[in-house]
Amino acid sequence: MENTIKIGIVGYGNLGRGAEASIMQQPDMELVAVFTRRNPESVQVLNSNVKVLHIDEAPNYKEDIDVMLICGGSATDLPEQVPYFAQLFNTVDSFDTHAKIPEFFASVDKPAKESGKTSIISVGWDPGMFSINRVLSEALLPQGETYTFWGKGLSQGHSDAVRRVDGVKNGVQYTIPSEKVIEQVRNGENPDVSKNDRHVRECYIVAEEGADKQKIEHEIKTMPNYFADYDTTVHFISEEELKREHSAMPHGGFVIRSGETGEGNKQIIEYSLKLESNPEFTASVLTAYARAAHRLNKEGQTGAKTVYDVAPGYISPKTAEELRRDYL
């Protein structure tokens, strides 16, 4: 296909695997290569025709790849990798540390503009799809409250953060919303509850042999941006139990805007996701936005962008004419 968008993937964990699976479903995309920090021979990809190369080889593919999906973790990978790759490629990433998005945006915008590339940052479902729905529903219902609930589900970003704590061999984190608060919001009661009171966080940790469990628990519970402001419980379990009980990666959540119009009429907008695989869905969003990054770049729109800068038509494989005819 002449207009095929050529994609590269940096990082082949759960998100990178999900990205490969998503690209295979796209009518106008082709995966050129996967770049890894591991020994490339140890990485088994879904399509045996796809090259697996060491990350240091990525610059050699500057002319062969239209968009690079950066599939590392937000804690330490993306802040380093995205500004670097934005000098070479159009990029899409899933940076999800909400409090640090403004500075992350600035760190990517400069190299992307200088190199004439387009980088869409913080793509996924939150930040991403939920972000769009928060802004959309607030614009439509200016009088009201917006509530975001996450879970019950396994959070990739928070799980990645707990695994980086010294003494942790493996671990996962679940975000669990309060059913009582959800019900109050759906009833239009607009309860005055902080985001911390809307959720609890549960961690299941496999500690290294001889590790100080009290120290691990303290470090997790006091971690800024992740756990410090939440009711967090830490459970220590065996590796066997982690594999048996916590291998699936379900997630989901809701954005609910509860507002009033005109003469006090209650109006509720709700957007919800129920995901059997958090990484596969997140990767599917990244892949759709790769199409947007490619199109925006061809139009000369360079620098860092967010989902707020991308019209829905840019992420669809359909033409503007087809969208008007079939969907409007």
N, C-alpha and C positions, 0 to 999 in steps of 0.2 A: 504494500500500500504506500503510495507516494508520500502522503502527508502523515505517515506514522510518526508519533512522538517517541523519541528514543530516551529511555529512562535508565538511570543508574541507582543503585541502593548502597548507602554507606551503613554498615552494621547489620548483622544477620542474627539478631535475637528474635524474640516473639514478634516484635513490630516489623522487622525486616522480612521475616517469613510471611507475615500477613500481607505485606506490600507486594511480594512476589505473586502470591495467590490472587491479589486484587488486579494486578497488571494483566494477568492471564484472562481476566473477564472483560477487559476493556477492548472495544473494537478498533481503537486507533492508537494503541501503544505497544511498544516492544521493549523488553528488558534486555539491555546490552550487557551489563556486568554487575556483580555484587562485589563490594570492596569491604575487606575485613581486617581487623588488627590481629586476628588469629592466623595460624598457618592455613593458607587457602585450601590445602589438600585435606584438612580435617573438617571442612565445611561442606555439608551435603545439601544442595539446593533442590527445589522441586523439579525444575526443568534442567535436564543434564546438558542441554545445548548452551546454557548460560555460563559465561566465564565467571570464575571466582578468583579474585586477585587481591594481593595485599593492598592495604589502604594507601601505601606510598606510591602505588602505580596510578592512582586516580588522575593526577595532572596530565598524564599521557593521553587521556581520553577526552580532553577538552573539546575536540572537534567532533567527537562521536556521540556525545550525550547531550540531549536538549535540556533535561531537568534531572537533578540529583535529589533523591529522597534521603534525608539524613535521619536515620532511625536509631540514634543513640538515646541515652537517658538524659533527663533535664538537669540532674544534680551536677554532673561534671562534664559529660560528653558534649552536649549541644552548645554550651557557652563558648567552648573552644573550637568545635568543628564547624559550626555554621558560619561565623565570620571568615574562617579560612576558606571554606568551599565557595562562599559567595564571591570570592575574587576570581573564581574559575568557571562556575556554573550557575544557571538558574537553580534555585533550591526551594524545597518545602520541608518544614520540620514540625515537630509536635511539642515544642517547649511549653511546659505547663506549670511553671512556678509563677502563679498569677502576680504576686507582689513584685516580681523582678522583670515583668514583660517590658515596661518602658525602657529600662536600661539595656535589655537584650535587643529590643528593636533598634536602638541607637547604635549598638555594637555591630549590627548586621547591615544597617542602612548605608553607612559610610563606604565599606568595601564594595557592596553591591552597586552603588551609584558610580563609584570610581571605575569599576570594571564593565559598566553597562549591562549588568545582570539584574534579574528580578528574583527576590527572595520572599516567599510568603511564609510568615512565621506563625507559631502557636496555632497550628491547624490540628483538628481532631474533633472530639465532641464537647469537651470542656477543658480548656478554651477551644472555641470553634463553633459547632452547631448551637450549643447552649448560649454562647456569647451573642450570636445573631438574634436568637429568640428573646434574650433579655432586652436588647435595644429595640427590636421591632415592637414587642408588646408594650414597652414603656412609651414609645412614640405614639402608639395607637390609643393607649389608656393613660394619659398623663396623671390622672388622679388615682392613686392606688399604691400597691406594694408588690414587689417582685420577690419570689421565693425560689431558691434553687436547692434541690435535694439530690444527693448522690447516693446510689446504691439501692438495695444491698448489693455490694459487689467488691471485687478484688481490684484495688487501685494499682496500676503499673508504676506510676511515679512515686507513690508512697512506699510500695514494696521495694522499689529500687533504692529508696533512701534508707530503709531499715537494713537492707543487705550490705550497705556501706559502713554500718556502725562496726567499730572494732570489736572482734570477738563473735560476730554473727557469721555463721557458716551459710545459712539460708533462711529465708523468711518471706512471709506475705502479710499484707495489710488489707482488712476489709473496712469499708465505709458503710455504716448502717443508719438510714434515716429514721426519724421518729414518726411512727404511724399516726400518733395522736395529733402532731403538728400538721401533717399532711391533710388530715381530715378537717381540721379547723380552717386551713387555707382554702380547701375546696368548697367549704361552706360559706366562704366570703367573710369569715370572722376577722381576718387580718391580724393574727396574734403578733405581739411585739416580742419576738424571740430572735436572739442573735444566731448567726450561722453555726456557732459552736454548740448551741442548744438544740439545733435541728438534727444533729448527727452525733454518733459515737464512733470511735475508731478501735478496731480490735486487731492486734498483731499476733501472729503465730510464728515463733522464732525457734530455729535450730541453732543452739550455741556451739561454738568450737569447744573441743575438749579442754576442760580446765579454765574456761573463760569465767569472768566475774559477772554472774547473771544480774546482780543488783546494779552494777555499773552500766550494763547494757540497757536495762529497763529505764534507769535514770536518763541516760543519753537519748533514748527514743522519746520518752515523755516530755523532755525539755527542748526538743529540736524545733528551732524557729521555722515558720512558714509551713511546717508539716503537722506537728503534734502538740506544740506548746499550748495552744489555745483550746484544745479539745479534751473531752473525757476519753482518755486512752487506756485500754487494758492490754497488757502484754502477757501472752501465754508461752511457756517454753515447752516444746514438744520434740519428739524424735524425728529423725529424717524419714523414717518409714511412714510415720503418721502424716507428715507434710506431703509426701508423694501420694499417699492413699486418699487423703481427705481434701487436699488443697491444690490439685494440679489444674483443675478447670479454671477458666478466667472469665466468669460471668460479670456483668456490670449493668449499669443503666442509671436512670434517674429522671427527674422532672424539672422543668422550669414552669412555674405557675405565676401568672400576673392576675392579681385580684384587684379590680378597679370599679369605678363608678362613672357613668356618663349622664349628661343632661340632668334630669330631675331625680337623681339618686338611684338610677337603675344599676343593679349589680351586673358586672360583666367579668367572666373568667376566661383567660386564655391559658391553655395547657399544652406543652410540648413534652413528649416522653419518649424514652428509649428503653428497650429491654434487649440486652445483648448477651448472647451465649458466649461470644468471644470478644472481650474488650480490645485486645491488640489487633484482631482482624478487622473490626469495625473502624478503629482509629486509622489503621493502614488504608482502608477503603476511602476515608475522607482525604488523607494525604494524596492518594493517587488521583482523585478527582481534581484536587487543587493543583496538581502538577500540570494538568491541561490548561488551567487558568494562568499559571506562571509562564508557560510557553506562549500562550496567546498574548498576554500583556507585554511580554518582552518583544514580541514581533511588532507590537504597536508602538514600542519605544517607551513604555512605562517601566522605568528602572527603579532600583532601590528596594528597601524593605516594605512589605505590604502586610496587612492583616485581613482576616475574613471580612472586615467592614469595608475594605476597598475593592472587593471582588463581587461584581454582579452575578446572580445565579446562572445567567446564560453562559458565562465563561467556563463553568465547571462541567457543563453538559456536552456530550459528544455531538449533539444535534445542532443544526444551524439555527440562526435567528429566525429564519422563515419557517422552519419545521416547528420550532417552539411556539411561535405565534399561531400556527395552524392547528397543532395537536394538543397543546397544553393550556393556552391562555383562556 
